[in-house]
Amino acid sequence: MNIHWLQHVPFEGLGAIERWAGSKGHTLSCTRLFAGDPLPEHSEFGMLVVMGGPMGIYDEQEYPWLITEKAFIRAAVEAGRPVLGICLGAQLLADVLGARVSANKEKEIGWFPVTRTDAVPSGLQGVLPEKQTVFHWHGDTFDLPTGAVHLYISEGCRNQAFLYKDRVLALQFHLETTAESAMPLLKNCRHELVPGPWIQTEQEIIEGLEKFTGINLTMDGILEYLAAF
Protein backbone atom coordinates (compact mmCIF):
# COMPACT_ATOMS: atom_id res chain seq x y z
CA MET A 1 0.00 0.00 0.00
CA ASN A 2 1.13 3.53 -0.68
CA ILE A 3 0.69 5.93 2.23
CA HIS A 4 0.54 9.57 1.22
CA TRP A 5 1.27 12.26 3.77
CA LEU A 6 0.83 16.00 3.89
CA GLN A 7 3.67 18.06 5.37
CA HIS A 8 3.08 21.63 6.51
CA VAL A 9 6.57 22.63 7.70
CA PRO A 10 9.96 21.03 7.02
CA PHE A 11 10.67 20.37 10.71
CA GLU A 12 7.63 18.13 11.29
CA GLY A 13 8.10 14.77 9.61
CA LEU A 14 6.57 11.33 9.98
CA GLY A 15 8.71 10.22 12.92
CA ALA A 16 7.83 6.66 13.93
CA ILE A 17 5.27 6.35 11.12
CA GLU A 18 8.11 6.13 8.60
CA ARG A 19 9.72 3.25 10.49
CA TRP A 20 6.41 1.39 10.75
CA ALA A 21 5.65 1.82 7.05
CA GLY A 22 9.08 0.49 6.06
CA SER A 23 8.76 -2.52 8.37
CA LYS A 24 5.43 -3.46 6.75
CA GLY A 25 6.61 -3.00 3.17
CA HIS A 26 4.43 0.04 2.48
CA THR A 27 5.60 2.85 0.22
CA LEU A 28 5.46 6.53 1.11
CA SER A 29 4.75 9.64 -0.93
CA CYS A 30 4.58 13.22 0.31
CA THR A 31 3.14 16.58 -0.62
CA ARG A 32 5.22 19.37 0.92
CA LEU A 33 2.52 22.01 0.98
CA PHE A 34 4.96 24.71 2.11
CA ALA A 35 7.03 24.04 -1.04
CA GLY A 36 4.12 24.05 -3.46
CA ASP A 37 4.21 20.33 -4.29
CA PRO A 38 1.21 19.05 -6.26
CA LEU A 39 -1.42 16.86 -4.64
CA PRO A 40 -1.87 13.34 -6.05
CA GLU A 41 -4.97 11.67 -7.40
CA HIS A 42 -6.81 9.77 -4.69
CA SER A 43 -6.33 6.55 -6.65
CA GLU A 44 -2.58 6.86 -6.06
CA PHE A 45 -2.67 6.09 -2.32
CA GLY A 46 -4.38 3.72 0.09
CA MET A 47 -4.03 5.79 3.27
CA LEU A 48 -3.66 9.50 3.98
CA VAL A 49 -1.72 10.98 6.91
CA VAL A 50 -2.09 14.70 7.66
CA MET A 51 0.70 16.00 9.89
CA GLY A 52 1.01 18.94 12.25
CA GLY A 53 2.26 22.48 11.91
CA PRO A 54 2.34 25.81 13.77
CA MET A 55 -0.25 27.52 11.57
CA GLY A 56 -3.98 27.51 12.26
CA ILE A 57 -6.66 26.03 10.04
CA TYR A 58 -8.14 29.48 9.39
CA ASP A 59 -4.85 31.08 8.27
CA GLU A 60 -5.82 30.81 4.60
CA GLN A 61 -4.71 34.31 3.68
CA GLU A 62 -1.15 33.61 4.80
CA TYR A 63 -1.21 29.97 3.65
CA PRO A 64 -3.55 29.82 0.64
CA TRP A 65 -2.75 26.16 0.07
CA LEU A 66 -4.94 25.41 3.10
CA ILE A 67 -8.00 25.88 0.88
CA THR A 68 -6.87 23.25 -1.61
CA GLU A 69 -5.68 20.97 1.18
CA LYS A 70 -9.06 21.01 2.92
CA ALA A 71 -10.84 20.05 -0.29
CA PHE A 72 -8.31 17.26 -0.83
CA ILE A 73 -8.81 15.88 2.70
CA ARG A 74 -12.60 16.04 2.36
CA ALA A 75 -12.43 14.13 -0.93
CA ALA A 76 -10.19 11.47 0.64
CA VAL A 77 -12.73 10.93 3.43
CA GLU A 78 -15.59 10.77 0.93
CA ALA A 79 -13.61 8.28 -1.17
CA GLY A 80 -13.44 5.95 1.83
CA ARG A 81 -9.71 6.19 2.38
CA PRO A 82 -8.40 5.60 5.90
CA VAL A 83 -7.17 8.97 7.15
CA LEU A 84 -5.01 9.83 10.16
CA GLY A 85 -4.80 13.45 11.28
CA ILE A 86 -2.25 14.58 13.86
CA CYS A 87 -2.47 17.91 15.75
CA LEU A 88 -3.08 20.45 12.94
CA GLY A 89 -4.10 17.47 10.84
CA ALA A 90 -6.74 16.54 13.41
CA GLN A 91 -8.04 20.10 13.45
CA LEU A 92 -8.24 20.10 9.65
CA LEU A 93 -10.24 16.87 9.77
CA ALA A 94 -12.62 18.36 12.31
CA ASP A 95 -13.06 21.42 10.11
CA VAL A 96 -13.79 19.55 6.88
CA LEU A 97 -16.26 17.37 8.80
CA GLY A 98 -18.18 20.47 9.88
CA ALA A 99 -16.94 20.97 13.45
CA ARG A 100 -15.65 24.18 15.01
CA VAL A 101 -11.92 24.65 15.63
CA SER A 102 -10.91 27.28 18.19
CA ALA A 103 -8.19 28.29 20.62
CA ASN A 104 -8.00 25.99 23.63
CA LYS A 105 -8.27 27.68 27.02
CA GLU A 106 -4.57 26.95 27.55
CA LYS A 107 -1.77 25.74 25.32
CA GLU A 108 -0.72 22.17 26.04
CA ILE A 109 2.97 21.48 25.41
CA GLY A 110 4.93 18.61 26.91
CA TRP A 111 4.19 15.28 28.58
CA PHE A 112 0.68 15.03 30.00
CA PRO A 113 -1.71 12.07 30.41
CA VAL A 114 -4.79 11.40 28.32
CA THR A 115 -7.64 9.15 29.45
CA ARG A 116 -9.70 6.93 27.17
CA THR A 117 -13.45 7.54 27.08
CA ASP A 118 -16.09 4.85 27.54
CA ALA A 119 -17.20 5.40 23.94
CA VAL A 120 -14.13 3.76 22.35
CA PRO A 121 -15.35 0.96 20.04
CA SER A 122 -14.32 -2.63 20.70
CA GLY A 123 -12.04 -2.73 17.67
CA LEU A 124 -9.82 -0.06 19.20
CA GLN A 125 -9.97 -1.05 22.87
CA GLY A 126 -6.99 -3.35 22.47
CA VAL A 127 -5.07 -0.64 20.61
CA LEU A 128 -5.68 2.47 22.72
CA PRO A 129 -4.47 2.35 26.35
CA GLU A 130 -6.96 3.38 29.02
CA LYS A 131 -4.48 6.01 30.18
CA GLN A 132 -1.16 7.07 28.72
CA THR A 133 1.22 9.98 29.14
CA VAL A 134 1.68 11.38 25.65
CA PHE A 135 3.49 14.22 23.92
CA HIS A 136 1.50 17.39 23.25
CA TRP A 137 2.23 20.57 21.30
CA HIS A 138 -0.92 22.48 20.48
CA GLY A 139 -2.79 25.67 21.25
CA ASP A 140 -6.04 25.02 19.39
CA THR A 141 -8.73 22.41 19.89
CA PHE A 142 -11.80 21.13 18.04
CA ASP A 143 -15.42 20.32 18.66
CA LEU A 144 -16.49 16.78 17.80
CA PRO A 145 -17.93 16.39 14.30
CA THR A 146 -21.47 15.05 14.06
CA GLY A 147 -21.30 11.27 14.10
CA ALA A 148 -17.75 11.13 15.51
CA VAL A 149 -16.79 8.96 18.48
CA HIS A 150 -14.93 10.72 21.28
CA LEU A 151 -11.77 8.72 22.10
CA TYR A 152 -9.60 10.66 24.60
CA ILE A 153 -9.79 13.47 27.12
CA SER A 154 -7.15 15.27 29.20
CA GLU A 155 -7.33 17.68 32.10
CA GLY A 156 -6.01 20.47 29.91
CA CYS A 157 -8.11 19.78 26.80
CA ARG A 158 -11.41 17.90 26.62
CA ASN A 159 -11.42 16.78 22.99
CA GLN A 160 -8.15 14.98 22.38
CA ALA A 161 -9.12 12.44 19.73
CA PHE A 162 -12.03 11.19 17.68
CA LEU A 163 -12.96 8.43 15.24
CA TYR A 164 -15.25 9.04 12.29
CA LYS A 165 -16.86 6.28 10.23
CA ASP A 166 -14.40 3.75 11.68
CA ARG A 167 -11.52 4.71 9.37
CA VAL A 168 -10.89 8.42 10.00
CA LEU A 169 -8.91 9.02 13.18
CA ALA A 170 -7.89 12.40 14.59
CA LEU A 171 -5.28 12.83 17.35
CA GLN A 172 -4.66 16.20 19.01
CA PHE A 173 -1.44 14.83 20.53
CA HIS A 174 1.69 13.29 19.00
CA LEU A 175 2.23 9.53 19.16
CA GLU A 176 4.54 9.58 16.15
CA THR A 177 7.24 11.79 17.66
CA THR A 178 10.58 10.14 18.41
CA ALA A 179 13.53 11.33 20.48
CA GLU A 180 15.17 12.34 17.19
CA SER A 181 12.19 14.07 15.58
CA ALA A 182 11.46 16.06 18.74
CA MET A 183 14.72 17.99 18.42
CA PRO A 184 13.81 20.02 15.28
CA LEU A 185 10.44 20.81 16.85
CA LEU A 186 12.12 22.13 19.99
CA LYS A 187 14.60 24.13 17.92
CA ASN A 188 11.95 25.80 15.78
CA CYS A 189 9.19 26.27 18.35
CA ARG A 190 10.92 26.78 21.70
CA HIS A 191 9.61 30.36 21.76
CA GLU A 192 6.25 28.82 22.73
CA LEU A 193 7.69 27.38 25.93
CA VAL A 194 6.47 30.19 28.17
CA PRO A 195 5.14 29.68 31.70
CA GLY A 196 1.68 28.12 31.70
CA PRO A 197 -0.31 25.50 33.59
CA TRP A 198 0.08 22.95 30.76
CA ILE A 199 3.42 24.01 29.31
CA GLN A 200 6.58 22.22 30.38
CA THR A 201 10.10 23.57 30.14
CA GLU A 202 12.47 22.30 27.48
CA GLN A 203 14.36 20.42 30.19
CA GLU A 204 11.17 18.69 31.37
CA ILE A 205 10.37 17.68 27.79
CA ILE A 206 13.85 16.27 27.23
CA GLU A 207 13.73 14.37 30.52
CA GLY A 208 10.65 12.55 29.23
CA LEU A 209 12.29 11.26 26.05
CA GLU A 210 12.21 7.64 27.25
CA LYS A 211 8.41 7.79 26.95
CA PHE A 212 8.63 7.92 23.15
CA THR A 213 9.02 4.14 22.96
CA GLY A 214 5.62 3.61 24.56
CA ILE A 215 3.73 6.17 22.50
CA ASN A 216 5.34 4.90 19.28
CA LEU A 217 4.00 1.42 20.05
CA THR A 218 0.50 2.89 20.40
CA MET A 219 0.96 4.60 17.04
CA ASP A 220 1.97 1.26 15.52
CA GLY A 221 -1.31 -0.22 16.72
CA ILE A 222 -3.34 2.64 15.28
CA LEU A 223 -1.61 2.30 11.91
CA GLU A 224 -2.26 -1.46 11.89
CA TYR A 225 -5.91 -0.75 12.60
CA LEU A 226 -6.25 1.80 9.77
CA ALA A 227 -4.24 -0.28 7.28
CA ALA A 228 -6.74 -3.11 7.65
CA PHE A 229 -9.43 -1.13 5.79
PyMOL commands that set and color helices and strands:
alter all, ss='L'
color gray80, all
select helices_A, chain A and resi 16-23+33-35+42-44+65-78+88-96+122-125+182-192+202-207+209-227
alter helices_A, ss='H'
color red, helices_A
select strands_A, chain A and resi 2-7+27-32+47-50+83-86+101-116+131-142+149-153+161-164+168-171
alter strands_A, ss='S'
color yellow, strands_A
deselect
rebuild
show_as cartoon
